[in-house]
Amino acid sequence: MPIKQQSKKALRQNIKRAKRNLNVRDDIKTLMKKIRKAVDAKQDKAKIEAMLKDVQKKLDKAAQKKIFKKNTVARKLSRLAKYYRKGGKIIKKEEEPKK
């Protein structure tokens, strides 16, 4: 446990920020799952595109606040958009034969 006053305050701030960051991560994760389910269920394209826009906005905001790294955000958005364009097909890279 911290002894000094400023250390105690820093610990309180870290706990508060960690909770906030976890909430943001969970929110983004659930939205991405909803989009995947909507694509698989062949729902209305306008609705899915609106959800994609919302996820993009939240991911970009999370990257600004350093909750996610910017390359992670770009990768997640790219994979989600590709999933939407392919119509929900599972995307796997072809495995190269081992030498």
VMD Tcl script that draws the C-alpha trace (Angstrom):
set ca {
  {0.00 0.00 0.00}
  {1.19 3.52 -0.72}
  {2.32 5.57 2.21}
  {2.60 9.10 0.82}
  {-0.50 11.15 0.10}
  {0.31 11.67 -3.59}
  {0.89 7.93 -4.01}
  {-2.54 7.22 -2.52}
  {-4.13 9.69 -4.89}
  {-2.28 8.21 -7.87}
  {-3.54 4.75 -6.92}
  {-7.13 6.04 -6.73}
  {-6.75 7.67 -10.14}
  {-5.29 4.50 -11.67}
  {-8.18 2.38 -10.37}
  {-10.75 4.86 -11.68}
  {-9.09 5.05 -15.12}
  {-8.75 1.27 -15.35}
  {-12.50 0.87 -14.72}
  {-13.31 3.49 -17.36}
  {-10.99 1.85 -19.90}
  {-12.48 -1.57 -19.21}
  {-15.99 -0.20 -19.80}
  {-14.91 1.28 -23.13}
  {-13.25 -1.99 -24.20}
  {-16.33 -4.02 -23.22}
  {-18.65 -1.64 -25.06}
  {-16.59 -1.88 -28.25}
  {-16.36 -5.66 -27.96}
  {-20.14 -6.07 -27.62}
  {-20.79 -3.74 -30.56}
  {-18.42 -5.77 -32.74}
  {-20.22 -8.98 -31.73}
  {-23.59 -7.38 -32.60}
  {-22.29 -6.42 -36.04}
  {-21.03 -9.94 -36.71}
  {-24.36 -11.44 -35.63}
  {-26.25 -8.95 -37.80}
  {-24.09 -9.79 -40.83}
  {-24.56 -13.52 -40.25}
  {-28.32 -13.05 -39.92}
  {-28.39 -11.03 -43.18}
  {-30.05 -8.04 -41.52}
  {-30.68 -4.63 -43.12}
  {-27.49 -3.19 -44.66}
  {-28.30 0.37 -43.58}
  {-28.56 -0.75 -39.96}
  {-25.27 -2.65 -40.14}
  {-23.51 0.31 -41.78}
  {-24.79 2.60 -39.03}
  {-23.40 0.21 -36.41}
  {-20.08 0.04 -38.29}
  {-19.88 3.83 -38.26}
  {-20.57 3.85 -34.53}
  {-17.87 1.27 -33.84}
  {-15.40 3.19 -35.98}
  {-16.11 6.36 -34.04}
  {-15.69 4.62 -30.69}
  {-12.50 2.83 -31.75}
  {-10.96 6.06 -33.02}
  {-11.84 7.78 -29.76}
  {-10.31 4.90 -27.80}
  {-7.12 5.21 -29.86}
  {-6.96 8.93 -29.09}
  {-7.23 8.19 -25.39}
  {-4.57 5.46 -25.67}
  {-6.95 2.68 -24.63}
  {-6.04 0.82 -27.83}
  {-2.96 1.33 -29.99}
  {-3.69 2.93 -33.35}
  {-2.53 -0.12 -35.34}
  {-4.79 -2.35 -33.26}
  {-7.72 -0.09 -34.05}
  {-6.87 -0.12 -37.75}
  {-6.63 -3.92 -37.74}
  {-9.95 -4.36 -35.94}
  {-11.74 -1.95 -38.29}
  {-10.21 -3.55 -41.36}
  {-11.19 -7.07 -40.33}
  {-14.71 -6.00 -39.41}
  {-15.22 -4.16 -42.71}
  {-13.86 -7.17 -44.63}
  {-16.23 -9.46 -42.73}
  {-19.13 -7.19 -43.68}
  {-18.10 -7.03 -47.35}
  {-17.68 -10.82 -47.62}
  {-21.13 -11.35 -46.15}
  {-20.06 -13.11 -42.98}
  {-17.73 -15.72 -44.37}
  {-15.04 -16.89 -41.99}
  {-11.73 -15.40 -43.01}
  {-8.68 -17.60 -42.57}
  {-5.22 -17.18 -43.95}
  {-3.94 -20.10 -45.96}
  {-1.39 -22.04 -44.02}
  {1.95 -22.49 -45.69}
  {3.45 -25.98 -45.61}
  {6.23 -26.39 -43.07}
  {9.67 -27.08 -44.41}
}
mol new
graphics top color blue
foreach p $ca { graphics top sphere $p radius 0.5 }
foreach p [lrange $ca 0 end-1] q [lrange $ca 1 end] { graphics top cylinder $p $q radius 0.2 }
display resetview
